[in-house]
Amino acid sequence: MKLEISLFRFDYKSDYLPYYTKNFVKIKNEKSLLDILNNINIEYPFEFRSAAHFPLVINGIYTYASISIDELVNNFGTDLVIEPISIRRAHTDLMINDADFHERLKVLSEFITEEDKKTYESYKIYFYASNTINYEYDYIGDSILLLAYDLIEKNPNLENDILEAIKDYDTSIEYNTSLRNRVYNLDSKIVEKINSIKEKLKIIKPIKEQNLFLDKKNSIDFGTFDENYSVKYNFEDFNLAYYKGLEEDSQVTALLGKLSAKIINTPAMNTDLALETFYINSDFSMKLASTVMLEAFDNNADLLIVDNDEIFYLFDSNRKAMEKVSGRAILTPVIHKNELQKLVSGEHDIIKEQLKKHIVDPEII
């Protein structure tokens, strides 16, 4: 078996921009990615830490050098891009300057021991894996939230003080976005710990109980999804993007699989929009949402497909708000999965007037 590895290279002393070197690797006796990196390092030296728990990024997903060859190929394929856990903080090749990670520890400094510092260090991958840090650089960090949970478990009498320290930080837990779809083989306990801190601080509000309209309120009856449809219009020559969020909708996946359209899939289509705290941080959610819309547009998507009412209204009805935070026009038409099903079924007369109610009419009939 052969692997094609594009390896991130950068030297802060001499390089203005990072670059990637191609490495063609024939697997022989290697058992893990670490074995591969060690072999590459013999012939083409580069900076990394030769340790199983060394964190890195493979094809945009955060993991460790210990990942086995079988897992590597089964989950990422044979064409791999390997990068440091923070390109922004890249120091030399896969090594980074992690001063920002350590600086956040000041938030809980009065509550921690030397052992707690070691625990915090073990959470480093979650600090850099958070999508939030790409938008709010001063974010408190998921690693601090995880440590706060551990400290409360260990010292229940300190709960109020620890929660107050979290709450008082300027860019705190209300900016949290899910680590799902970002960390390979993510332990569900990581998500549960962070959600526990949210619940203790009482900041979570169900999406259906929030007003997601910032620009113009709209109301459309999307009807139901008819499972017994037949494909009469296969969307040939169309580019379709599907915003999945944290979980794919099986109806949409099956429907798209029957079409002849080109499916646009970018990292933003799998991101969390932080809607549980939209009522607190609508501008932040708009930054995330605008990235979805702009990635669809920049990749020539003719339509952005969504699978529920709330996400439709978020994208279609808040274009001015997204334009304000992104500094760009938000033009991509959005359609609900139920509308797509009717279009595919050739029920154009039924859907034509409904599409005109969109803020941006898809104009495909």
C-alpha positions as CSV (number, residue, x, y, z in Angstrom):
1,M,0.0,0.0,0.0
2,K,1.2,3.5,-0.9
3,L,0.4,6.8,0.8
4,E,0.8,10.3,-0.6
5,I,1.5,12.6,2.3
6,S,1.6,16.4,2.0
7,L,3.6,17.5,5.0
8,F,3.3,21.0,6.4
9,R,6.6,22.8,6.6
10,F,7.5,26.2,8.1
11,D,10.4,27.8,9.8
12,Y,9.5,31.0,11.6
13,K,13.1,32.2,11.3
14,S,13.3,32.1,7.5
15,D,9.9,31.4,5.9
16,Y,7.3,34.1,5.2
17,L,4.6,31.5,4.3
18,P,4.3,27.8,5.0
19,Y,4.6,25.2,2.3
20,Y,4.0,21.5,1.9
21,T,6.4,18.7,0.8
22,K,5.2,15.6,-1.0
23,N,6.2,12.3,0.5
24,F,5.3,9.0,-1.2
25,V,5.4,6.3,1.4
26,K,5.2,2.6,0.7
27,I,3.9,0.8,3.8
28,K,6.1,-2.1,4.9
29,N,6.3,-2.7,8.7
30,E,4.9,0.5,9.9
31,K,2.1,0.2,12.5
32,S,1.1,3.8,13.1
33,L,1.4,7.3,11.7
34,L,4.2,7.9,14.2
35,D,6.2,5.2,12.5
36,I,5.7,6.9,9.2
37,L,6.7,10.3,10.5
38,N,9.8,8.8,12.1
39,N,10.8,7.3,8.8
40,I,10.2,10.5,6.8
41,N,12.3,12.3,9.4
42,I,15.3,10.1,8.8
43,E,15.4,11.0,5.1
44,Y,13.9,14.5,5.2
45,P,14.3,15.9,8.7
46,F,11.5,18.1,10.1
47,E,10.4,19.3,13.5
48,F,7.8,17.3,15.5
49,R,7.7,15.4,18.8
50,S,8.3,11.6,18.3
51,A,5.6,10.6,20.8
52,A,2.4,8.6,20.4
53,H,0.3,11.4,22.1
54,F,1.7,14.1,19.8
55,P,-1.3,16.0,18.5
56,L,-1.6,16.9,14.8
57,V,-4.2,17.5,12.0
58,I,-4.9,15.0,9.2
59,N,-7.1,16.3,6.4
60,G,-8.6,18.9,8.7
61,I,-9.4,16.5,11.5
62,Y,-7.6,16.7,14.9
63,T,-6.0,13.5,16.2
64,Y,-2.7,12.0,17.5
65,A,0.4,10.4,15.9
66,S,-0.6,7.1,17.5
67,I,-3.4,6.5,15.0
68,S,-2.9,3.1,13.4
69,I,-2.3,2.6,9.7
70,D,-5.6,0.8,9.3
71,E,-7.5,3.6,11.0
72,L,-5.6,6.2,9.0
73,V,-6.5,4.6,5.6
74,N,-10.0,3.6,6.5
75,N,-10.9,7.1,7.8
76,F,-8.7,9.4,5.8
77,G,-7.8,7.5,2.6
78,T,-4.3,7.3,1.1
79,D,-3.9,11.0,0.1
80,L,-3.1,12.8,3.4
81,V,-2.4,16.4,4.4
82,I,-0.6,16.5,7.8
83,E,-0.5,19.9,9.6
84,P,0.2,21.2,13.1
85,I,-2.7,21.7,15.5
86,S,-2.5,25.5,14.9
87,I,-1.3,27.0,11.6
88,R,-1.7,30.4,13.1
89,R,0.7,29.4,15.9
90,A,3.1,27.4,13.7
91,H,6.7,27.6,14.9
92,T,8.7,25.1,13.1
93,D,7.0,22.4,10.9
94,L,4.6,20.5,13.2
95,M,5.7,22.3,16.3
96,I,3.7,25.3,17.6
97,N,4.1,28.2,20.0
98,D,1.5,27.2,22.6
99,A,1.8,30.3,24.8
100,D,-1.8,31.2,24.2
101,F,-3.0,27.8,25.5
102,H,-0.9,28.2,28.7
103,E,-2.0,31.8,29.2
104,R,-5.6,30.7,29.5
105,L,-4.8,28.7,32.6
106,K,-4.7,32.0,34.5
107,V,-8.5,31.9,34.6
108,L,-8.4,29.0,37.1
109,S,-5.0,29.6,38.6
110,E,-6.2,30.1,42.2
111,F,-7.9,26.6,42.1
112,I,-5.3,24.4,40.6
113,T,-2.4,22.1,41.7
114,E,0.6,20.8,39.8
115,E,-1.4,17.7,39.0
116,D,-4.2,19.8,37.6
117,K,-1.7,21.5,35.3
118,K,-0.8,18.1,33.9
119,T,-4.5,17.4,33.3
120,Y,-4.9,20.7,31.5
121,E,-1.9,19.8,29.3
122,S,-3.7,16.6,28.3
123,Y,-6.6,18.7,27.0
124,K,-4.5,20.8,24.6
125,I,-5.9,19.2,21.4
126,Y,-9.4,20.4,22.4
127,F,-8.2,24.0,22.8
128,Y,-6.9,24.2,19.2
129,A,-9.6,21.9,17.7
130,S,-12.4,24.3,18.7
131,N,-13.7,26.1,15.6
132,T,-14.5,29.1,17.9
133,I,-10.9,30.1,18.1
134,N,-10.9,30.8,14.3
135,Y,-13.5,33.5,14.9
136,E,-12.9,34.7,18.5
137,Y,-9.1,34.4,19.1
138,D,-9.5,35.3,22.8
139,Y,-11.9,32.5,23.5
140,I,-11.5,30.9,26.9
141,G,-10.9,27.5,25.3
142,D,-12.6,24.2,25.7
143,S,-9.6,22.9,27.7
144,I,-10.4,25.4,30.5
145,L,-14.0,24.3,30.5
146,L,-13.0,20.6,30.7
147,L,-10.6,21.5,33.6
148,A,-13.3,23.5,35.3
149,Y,-15.6,20.4,35.2
150,D,-12.8,18.2,36.7
151,L,-12.1,20.8,39.5
152,I,-15.8,21.0,40.4
153,E,-16.0,17.2,40.6
154,K,-12.9,17.1,42.8
155,N,-13.9,20.1,44.9
156,P,-17.7,20.6,45.0
157,N,-17.4,23.3,47.6
158,L,-15.5,25.5,45.0
159,E,-18.2,25.1,42.3
160,N,-19.7,28.7,42.7
161,D,-16.2,30.3,42.6
162,I,-15.1,28.3,39.6
163,L,-18.3,29.0,37.7
164,E,-17.9,32.7,38.5
165,A,-14.4,32.7,37.1
166,I,-15.7,31.1,33.9
167,K,-18.6,33.5,33.7
168,D,-16.4,36.6,34.3
169,Y,-14.1,35.9,31.4
170,D,-14.9,38.2,28.4
171,T,-15.0,35.6,25.6
172,S,-16.3,32.6,27.6
173,I,-18.4,29.5,27.3
174,E,-21.3,31.3,25.5
175,Y,-18.9,31.2,22.5
176,N,-18.5,27.4,22.6
177,T,-19.0,25.4,19.5
178,S,-19.2,21.6,19.4
179,L,-16.0,19.5,18.9
180,R,-18.0,16.9,17.0
181,N,-16.8,16.5,13.4
182,R,-13.5,18.1,14.3
183,V,-11.7,15.6,16.6
184,Y,-11.2,12.0,15.4
185,N,-12.9,9.4,17.5
186,L,-14.1,12.1,20.0
187,D,-14.9,10.7,23.4
188,S,-18.5,11.6,24.2
189,K,-17.5,12.4,27.7
190,I,-15.7,15.5,26.5
191,V,-18.9,16.9,25.0
192,E,-20.9,15.9,28.2
193,K,-18.4,17.7,30.5
194,I,-18.6,21.0,28.5
195,N,-22.4,20.8,28.3
196,S,-22.5,20.2,32.1
197,I,-20.8,23.5,32.7
198,K,-23.3,25.2,30.3
199,E,-26.1,23.7,32.2
200,K,-24.7,24.8,35.5
201,L,-24.4,28.4,34.2
202,K,-27.9,28.1,32.7
203,I,-27.0,29.5,29.3
204,I,-28.5,26.8,27.1
205,K,-31.8,27.7,25.4
206,P,-33.6,25.3,23.0
207,I,-33.4,26.5,19.4
208,K,-37.2,26.3,18.9
209,E,-37.7,28.7,21.8
210,Q,-35.5,31.4,20.2
211,N,-36.2,34.1,17.7
212,L,-33.7,33.4,14.9
213,F,-34.8,36.4,12.8
214,L,-32.5,39.4,12.9
215,D,-33.5,41.0,9.6
216,K,-36.9,40.1,8.2
217,K,-39.3,37.6,9.7
218,N,-40.7,35.1,7.3
219,S,-43.1,32.3,7.4
220,I,-43.3,29.4,4.9
221,D,-45.3,26.2,5.1
222,F,-42.7,23.6,3.9
223,G,-45.2,20.8,4.1
224,T,-43.9,17.2,4.5
225,F,-41.3,15.1,2.9
226,D,-42.9,12.4,0.7
227,E,-40.9,9.2,1.1
228,N,-42.6,7.7,-2.0
229,Y,-41.2,10.2,-4.5
230,S,-39.8,9.3,-7.9
231,V,-37.0,11.3,-9.6
232,K,-38.4,13.2,-12.6
233,Y,-35.9,16.1,-12.5
234,N,-32.4,15.0,-11.6
235,F,-30.7,18.4,-11.3
236,E,-28.1,17.6,-13.9
237,D,-25.7,20.6,-14.4
238,F,-26.5,21.9,-10.9
239,N,-24.1,22.3,-8.0
240,L,-25.8,21.6,-4.7
241,A,-24.3,22.2,-1.2
242,Y,-25.9,20.5,1.8
243,Y,-25.5,22.1,5.3
244,K,-25.5,19.0,7.5
245,G,-24.5,20.6,10.7
246,L,-23.5,18.1,13.4
247,E,-25.6,15.3,12.0
248,E,-26.7,14.3,8.5
249,D,-30.4,13.9,7.7
250,S,-30.9,10.5,6.1
251,Q,-33.7,11.8,3.8
252,V,-31.5,14.4,2.3
253,T,-28.5,12.1,1.9
254,A,-30.7,9.5,0.1
255,L,-32.3,12.2,-2.1
256,L,-28.9,13.7,-3.1
257,G,-27.6,10.2,-3.9
258,K,-30.3,9.8,-6.5
259,L,-29.5,13.0,-8.4
260,S,-27.0,13.8,-11.1
261,A,-26.0,17.1,-9.5
262,K,-22.4,17.8,-8.3
263,I,-22.5,17.8,-4.5
264,I,-20.3,20.6,-3.0
265,N,-18.9,19.5,0.4
266,T,-16.7,21.9,2.3
267,P,-15.6,21.9,6.0
268,A,-18.2,24.6,6.9
269,M,-21.1,22.3,5.9
270,N,-20.4,20.2,9.0
271,T,-19.9,23.0,11.6
272,D,-21.9,23.9,14.7
273,L,-23.6,27.4,14.5
274,A,-23.8,27.8,18.3
275,L,-27.5,28.2,18.1
276,E,-28.2,27.2,21.7
277,T,-26.7,30.5,22.7
278,F,-27.9,32.5,19.7
279,Y,-30.0,34.7,22.0
280,I,-26.8,35.8,23.7
281,N,-24.4,35.8,20.8
282,S,-26.3,36.3,17.6
283,D,-23.4,38.1,15.9
284,F,-21.1,35.1,16.6
285,S,-23.7,32.7,15.0
286,M,-23.9,35.0,12.1
287,K,-20.1,34.8,11.6
288,L,-20.4,31.1,11.5
289,A,-23.5,31.1,9.2
290,S,-21.9,33.5,6.8
291,T,-18.9,31.2,6.4
292,V,-21.3,28.4,5.4
293,M,-23.0,30.6,2.9
294,L,-19.8,32.0,1.5
295,E,-18.1,28.6,1.1
296,A,-21.2,27.5,-0.8
297,F,-21.0,30.6,-3.1
298,D,-17.2,30.4,-3.5
299,N,-17.4,26.8,-4.6
300,N,-20.1,27.6,-7.2
301,A,-23.0,26.1,-5.4
302,D,-26.3,27.0,-7.1
303,L,-28.3,26.1,-4.1
304,L,-27.7,25.5,-0.4
305,I,-29.9,22.6,1.0
306,V,-31.0,22.6,4.6
307,D,-33.0,20.0,6.5
308,N,-35.1,21.9,9.0
309,D,-37.2,25.0,9.3
310,E,-35.0,26.8,11.8
311,I,-31.8,26.5,9.8
312,F,-33.7,27.7,6.6
313,Y,-34.8,30.9,8.3
314,L,-31.4,31.5,9.9
315,F,-29.7,31.4,6.5
316,D,-32.4,32.9,4.2
317,S,-33.8,35.6,6.5
318,N,-30.6,37.0,8.0
319,R,-28.7,38.0,4.9
320,K,-28.1,41.6,6.0
321,A,-26.8,40.5,9.4
322,M,-24.4,38.0,7.7
323,E,-23.3,40.7,5.2
324,K,-22.5,43.0,8.1
325,V,-20.2,40.5,9.9
326,S,-18.6,39.1,6.8
327,G,-18.2,42.3,4.7
328,R,-19.5,40.4,1.6
329,A,-22.8,40.0,-0.2
330,I,-24.7,36.8,0.7
331,L,-26.4,35.7,-2.5
332,T,-26.7,31.9,-2.4
333,P,-30.3,30.7,-2.6
334,V,-31.4,28.4,0.2
335,I,-34.1,25.7,-0.1
336,H,-35.7,23.3,2.4
337,K,-35.3,19.5,1.9
338,N,-39.1,19.3,1.4
339,E,-38.9,21.8,-1.4
340,L,-36.1,19.9,-3.0
341,Q,-38.1,16.7,-2.9
342,K,-41.0,18.3,-4.6
343,L,-38.8,19.8,-7.3
344,V,-37.1,16.4,-7.9
345,S,-40.6,14.9,-8.2
346,G,-41.6,17.4,-10.8
347,E,-44.2,19.1,-8.6
348,H,-43.3,22.5,-10.0
349,D,-46.7,24.0,-9.9
350,I,-47.1,23.3,-6.2
351,I,-43.7,24.7,-5.3
352,K,-43.4,27.7,-7.7
353,E,-45.3,30.2,-5.6
354,Q,-43.6,29.0,-2.4
355,L,-40.1,29.7,-3.8
356,K,-41.1,33.3,-4.4
357,K,-41.6,33.7,-0.7
358,H,-37.8,33.2,-0.1
359,I,-35.8,36.3,0.6
360,V,-33.7,35.1,-2.3
361,D,-35.8,33.4,-4.9
362,P,-33.9,30.4,-6.4
363,E,-35.6,31.1,-9.7
364,I,-35.1,27.6,-11.0
365,I,-38.7,27.1,-12.3
